[in-house]
Amino acid sequence: MTGASGFVGGHLVTYLQEQGYKVVGVDMNANATNISEMDFYSIDIRNQDTVRELLDRIRPKFIFHAAAQTSVTESMRSPKKDIQTNVLASINLALQSIEFGVERFIFFSSGGALYGNPSQLPVLENAEIKPLSIYGSSKAAAENYLNIIQNNTDLECSVLRPANIYGPKQDPFGEAGVVAIFTEKMLRGEQVTIFGNGQQSRDYVFVEDVTKAALASALGSPNTCNIGSGIETTTQNIFELIAEQTSYKLPPIYEKERPGEVNRIALDYSKANDKWDWEPTVTLEEGIHRTVEWFRKQ
């Protein structure tokens, strides 16, 4: 499991362990909040020699590859870093997986950034891929390489295209993760910033639903599937939902939209339901309540 101490990775490690799997975690940084009891290695996945040594030692059956540069804004500032992490490191890891007998490579792509601003919503997997950011382009490139590798080797690949993932333990101090950012600021009584007019929409999916999709993608047929709710929710609506649950009274500050951000997105998850028997189970209202309560206790 790469990205094991990250937001999604930490939740996935816990879920896999609950299902009886032995998990070996890899990450550049050890985030104590997100690491469960497991074998953990502090490794930069861009270092091919170190990764090869570890794979030779543990010989995993599955690799869940969640490590990535995940900020759209950061990708626009530092394209080279984004490509090195999200494309080159991913492809090297897939090729090394073949070398050491990995059966299934599970890649966390992006459903929010891959399609740009599609003409029809919710968007299906066969829609045109036209990302607006370096981040979205890097995920699209990695998917293309993985598809070629799968078609020419014995490595099976499953690709998850998740919507905007949110939930407890998400970093509230980065540039991504609007639910965590808003929640932290509102609980502190600080003013919240909305980039744009608040009417841009996203598809929000609770992190526990994503972990279930990840395991389903490992056990089911190798496929590429959207993981979302199929529902558009505006940033203004997110602001209002969290404000209600935190008794927040201040108005938001509206600033200029950030480059590379899409205007509207929602993902059709019917293929994931058909291929992996997956569907979201946590409503946005319930998920935000659980997230707010977790942050309130910290």
DRENTORZA-234336 format. One line per 3 residues: their letters; for each residue z, y, x of C-alpha. Coordinates in steps of 0.02 Angstrom, whole numbers. Example, Ala and Ser with C-alpha at 12.3 -4.5 7.8 and 13.67 -1.06 7.14 Angstrom:
<nulos>
as = 390/-225/615 | 357/-53/684
</nulos>
This chain:
<nulos>
mtg = 0/0/0 | -57/162/81 | 21/325/26
asg = 177/225/-12 | 299/370/0 | 190/487/-103
fvg = 210/524/-287 | 96/389/-359 | 124/270/-214
ghl = 312/275/-232 | 303/234/-417 | 176/96/-386
vty = 284/16/-251 | 431/9/-372 | 324/-63/-512
lqe = 246/-197/-401 | 417/-249/-339 | 480/-260/-518
qgy = 335/-378/-553 | 389/-490/-409 | 267/-436/-273
kvv = 314/-413/-90 | 255/-240/-41 | 219/-170/132
gvd = 210/20/128 | 111/134/243 | 119/323/250
mna = 117/463/377 | 281/532/313 | 434/446/244
nat = 484/531/81 | 657/462/43 | 642/511/-140
nis = 493/397/-170 | 525/250/-53 | 600/92/-127
emd = 674/-52/-28 | 522/-119/64 | 443/-146/234
fys = 383/28/279 | 273/86/423 | 248/268/469
idi = 62/263/511 | -82/386/503 | -221/286/419
rnq = -348/386/521 | -287/290/674 | -397/135/667
dtv = -311/41/808 | -138/57/730 | -203/6/559
rel = -292/-145/633 | -134/-202/722 | -34/-193/560
ldr = -166/-285/456 | -174/-421/587 | 14/-440/575
irp = 38/-441/385 | -129/-509/318 | -113/-436/140
kfi = -198/-509/-12 | -220/-339/-97 | -232/-164/-24
fha = -188/-22/-141 | -262/132/-57 | -178/288/-127
aaq = -162/389/34 | -269/546/23 | -282/732/41
tsv = -262/775/-144 | -270/965/-157 | -433/1040/-220
tes = -384/1208/-146 | -342/1133/24 | -507/1039/26
mrs = -601/1202/5 | -504/1280/149 | -516/1129/266
pkk = -667/1021/222 | -665/926/387 | -486/867/363
diq = -526/813/185 | -677/711/242 | -582/630/385
tnv = -441/575/271 | -528/535/108 | -694/466/170
las = -688/404/349 | -513/331/342 | -549/246/176
inl = -708/164/238 | -628/108/400 | -485/32/302
alq = -607/-61/189 | -703/-130/338 | -542/-186/421
sie = -491/-267/257 | -642/-381/272 | -596/-423/451
fgv = -422/-481/401 | -461/-574/240 | -406/-451/106
erf = -465/-511/-66 | -460/-350/-167 | -468/-168/-111
iff = -400/-49/-245 | -456/130/-218 | -380/282/-303
ssg = -525/399/-334 | -524/548/-454 | -573/567/-635
gal = -524/749/-642 | -633/811/-499 | -778/688/-494
ygn = -877/740/-647 | -873/930/-627 | -893/1010/-799
psq = -976/871/-902 | -1081/912/-1054 | -989/787/-1165
lpv = -804/748/-1178 | -716/631/-1160 | -827/582/-1014
len = -884/404/-979 | -899/322/-808 | -1090/326/-815
aei = -1094/515/-831 | -1174/615/-691 | -1064/635/-537
kpl = -1068/821/-493 | -904/876/-414 | -867/1061/-389
siy = -749/1039/-241 | -747/959/-69 | -606/849/-133
gss = -712/782/-277 | -860/759/-160 | -754/661/-37
kaa = -696/541/-173 | -875/519/-235 | -935/482/-57
aen = -797/354/-30 | -843/268/-193 | -1025/256/-140
yln = -982/178/27 | -861/55/-54 | -995/2/-178
iiq = -1115/-37/-36 | -981/-130/61 | -937/-234/-92
nnt = -1120/-277/-125 | -1145/-339/53 | -980/-427/92
dle = -849/-538/11 | -729/-392/-18 | -695/-355/-201
csv = -664/-172/-244 | -583/-94/-395 | -591/94/-415
lrp = -473/195/-523 | -529/367/-579 | -366/441/-641
ani = -347/601/-739 | -209/727/-694 | -60/617/-654
ygp = 114/686/-688 | 292/624/-701 | 461/615/-614
kqd = 467/633/-423 | 307/735/-412 | 309/870/-279
pfg = 339/1039/-365 | 307/1141/-208 | 124/1097/-174
eag = -36/1167/-248 | -71/1019/-362 | 35/948/-503
vva = 51/1086/-631 | 183/994/-736 | 301/976/-588
ift = 267/1154/-527 | 298/1232/-699 | 452/1125/-730
ekm = 535/1169/-565 | 503/1355/-586 | 559/1360/-767
lrg = 721/1268/-731 | 756/1396/-593 | 713/1540/-708
eqv = 569/1595/-598 | 404/1667/-659 | 262/1543/-681
tif = 84/1579/-623 | -68/1517/-719 | -233/1523/-624
gng = -366/1578/-749 | -340/1626/-931 | -242/1469/-976
qqs = -381/1396/-1082 | -449/1278/-949 | -411/1100/-1002
rdy = -358/941/-915 | -324/760/-963 | -143/714/-921
vfv = -87/535/-890 | 93/482/-856 | 124/404/-686
edv = 197/242/-756 | 37/212/-854 | -61/235/-693
tka = 44/105/-600 | 8/-21/-738 | -177/18/-726
ala = -171/-10/-538 | -99/-185/-553 | -220/-226/-694
sal = -364/-171/-581 | -304/-292/-447 | -286/-441/-564
gsp = -436/-408/-676 | -620/-403/-634 | -673/-282/-496
ntc = -732/-125/-584 | -734/64/-584 | -636/136/-730
nig = -571/301/-795 | -382/308/-814 | -332/445/-935
sgi = -285/486/-1113 | -452/546/-1179 | -366/706/-1238
ett = -397/884/-1179 | -241/990/-1154 | -250/1172/-1099
tqn = -142/1241/-960 | -72/1364/-1087 | -18/1218/-1196
ife = 66/1134/-1047 | 158/1297/-1013 | 218/1306/-1193
lia = 273/1123/-1201 | 377/1137/-1043 | 445/1308/-1092
eqt = 507/1235/-1256 | 597/1092/-1169 | 674/1205/-1036
syk = 717/1353/-1153 | 609/1462/-1041 | 575/1638/-1107
lpp = 475/1729/-973 | 288/1758/-997 | 168/1681/-870
iye = 76/1779/-736 | -113/1757/-748 | -210/1759/-585
ker = -390/1729/-534 | -456/1551/-549 | -457/1452/-388
pge = -624/1394/-314 | -677/1214/-350 | -575/1195/-509
vnr = -660/1124/-665 | -651/1212/-834 | -633/1063/-951
ial = -608/877/-928 | -551/726/-1028 | -584/544/-984
dys = -643/405/-1097 | -535/254/-1050 | -622/125/-1161
kan = -696/33/-1011 | -523/10/-934 | -465/-57/-1101
dkw = -611/-178/-1108 | -608/-238/-926 | -424/-225/-882
dwe = -339/-226/-1054 | -264/-57/-1012 | -225/94/-1118
ptv = -103/239/-1099 | 63/211/-1188 | 163/369/-1148
tle = 120/522/-1253 | 112/692/-1169 | 266/752/-1263
egi = 368/601/-1210 | 304/608/-1032 | 347/792/-1013
hrt = 520/762/-1087 | 553/623/-962 | 487/730/-820
vew = 592/882/-867 | 749/775/-883 | 720/700/-710
frk = 700/872/-630 | 850/937/-727 | 961/805/-644
q = 904/845/-468
</nulos>
